[in-house]
Amino acid sequence: MRHLVACVIVLGLAGSSLADTWTVDDDGPADFDNIQSAIILASPGDTVLVAPGTYTRLFLNNYVIDLMGKPISVRATGSPGKTILDGEGLCLNVVQCSTGEIANTRIEGFTITGGSSSGILINEGSNGSVPSWPTIIGCTISGNPQGAKVLGTSSLVPEFIDCTIENNTAAGIYLGLASSLTGCTIRNNTGDYGMFANDNSVISDCEITGNNCAYGGVVCGSAVFTRCIVSGNTALTGIGGGIRSNPASPDPTLSETSVCDNVPNQVDGGYIDAGGNTIAEECPPTGACCTNGGCVAALEEDCLAFYGTWHGVGTTCYEQNCPEPCQGDVNTDGTVDVLDLLDVISAWGPCP
């Protein structure tokens, strides 16, 4: 009997550690009608699912949601266009992470708008000793003075994945702490710049375009840009354009990146060329080309010459899910046939 009791106790303890899911709906049946109440009750590992609707601040808070340092997921169940966090101009920051949030703190799928300062603030905390490094996924950050602001000095890395940062009036995104952006679009912002990227930030598969700012698209230190497009940005001061290298920092590194059609400069200052870059006054009509199981940026005629599938001008490899290569398709024309056999026979013999 004692063994049975022990098993029941162990099972009870195990059950108490399971993560919970909380639901929020502003006008329907759910656990809560506002997000902050769910965050207050949530425990580490929990998920807060938010139904479509427009969510504003609770009481007189200076934010719509504060993650309170909790490693939880707050996720919209609808599209960003239908699930809105709105500061209504009454909140300093719509979303804030300033009490030690970590990568397991995830905010996903919202439109974030109406902050009187920023859409999102990520900060080390008021005493500067509690670094925050949450993950922001699939959010549209729009209609704020500054879209997103990351402050601090720690070595931890906040992440933005598949976010759109647009139509903010003081700046698009300020990365004062080395951060990671993957698959993001920073466009049509005004103010100082589309993006400020501090030293060691990693910017991959992003598009920075159409920003009409004092210094244009990007101001950066030793950030690393990989497979990015920086185009159509204008520096109103005449300093900058596409990328403005901070003279007080080491040069940025560019790899497989297109910087084109910016005014007045494509790259203002130095940069490290890691290969595969296009720096030009006019943007070439390249697009994503799936070929032989991989993806490259190519002109349409070059893609088709290698039996690839071309996805159109301005498309990126990040957006594509190219099929696996066909085993035996030696000439990569999409078919295994006698032509592949002839290619093998013609090359028969010892390799050089």
Secondary structure as GFF3:
##gff-version 3
##sequence-region A 1 352
A	DSSP	alpha_helix	2	16	.	.	.	ID=ss1
A	DSSP	beta_strand	21	24	.	.	.	ID=ss2
A	DSSP	alpha_helix	35	41	.	.	.	ID=ss3
A	DSSP	beta_strand	47	50	.	.	.	ID=ss4
A	DSSP	beta_strand	53	55	.	.	.	ID=ss5
A	DSSP	beta_strand	65	66	.	.	.	ID=ss6
A	DSSP	beta_strand	73	76	.	.	.	ID=ss7
A	DSSP	three_ten_helix	80	82	.	.	.	ID=ss8
A	DSSP	beta_strand	83	97	.	.	.	ID=ss9
A	DSSP	beta_strand	106	108	.	.	.	ID=ss10
A	DSSP	beta_strand	111	122	.	.	.	ID=ss11
A	DSSP	beta_strand	135	137	.	.	.	ID=ss12
A	DSSP	beta_strand	140	142	.	.	.	ID=ss13
A	DSSP	beta_strand	146	150	.	.	.	ID=ss14
A	DSSP	beta_strand	159	161	.	.	.	ID=ss15
A	DSSP	beta_strand	164	166	.	.	.	ID=ss16
A	DSSP	beta_strand	171	175	.	.	.	ID=ss17
A	DSSP	beta_strand	180	182	.	.	.	ID=ss18
A	DSSP	beta_strand	185	187	.	.	.	ID=ss19
A	DSSP	beta_strand	190	191	.	.	.	ID=ss20
A	DSSP	beta_strand	195	197	.	.	.	ID=ss21
A	DSSP	beta_strand	202	204	.	.	.	ID=ss22
A	DSSP	beta_strand	207	209	.	.	.	ID=ss23
A	DSSP	beta_strand	212	213	.	.	.	ID=ss24
A	DSSP	beta_strand	216	220	.	.	.	ID=ss25
A	DSSP	beta_strand	224	226	.	.	.	ID=ss26
A	DSSP	beta_strand	229	231	.	.	.	ID=ss27
A	DSSP	beta_strand	234	235	.	.	.	ID=ss28
A	DSSP	beta_strand	241	245	.	.	.	ID=ss29
A	DSSP	beta_strand	253	255	.	.	.	ID=ss30
A	DSSP	beta_strand	258	260	.	.	.	ID=ss31
A	DSSP	beta_strand	265	268	.	.	.	ID=ss32
A	DSSP	beta_strand	272	273	.	.	.	ID=ss33
A	DSSP	beta_strand	278	280	.	.	.	ID=ss34
A	DSSP	beta_strand	286	291	.	.	.	ID=ss35
A	DSSP	beta_strand	294	299	.	.	.	ID=ss36
A	DSSP	alpha_helix	300	305	.	.	.	ID=ss37
A	DSSP	beta_strand	309	313	.	.	.	ID=ss38
A	DSSP	three_ten_helix	317	319	.	.	.	ID=ss39
A	DSSP	alpha_helix	338	346	.	.	.	ID=ss40
###
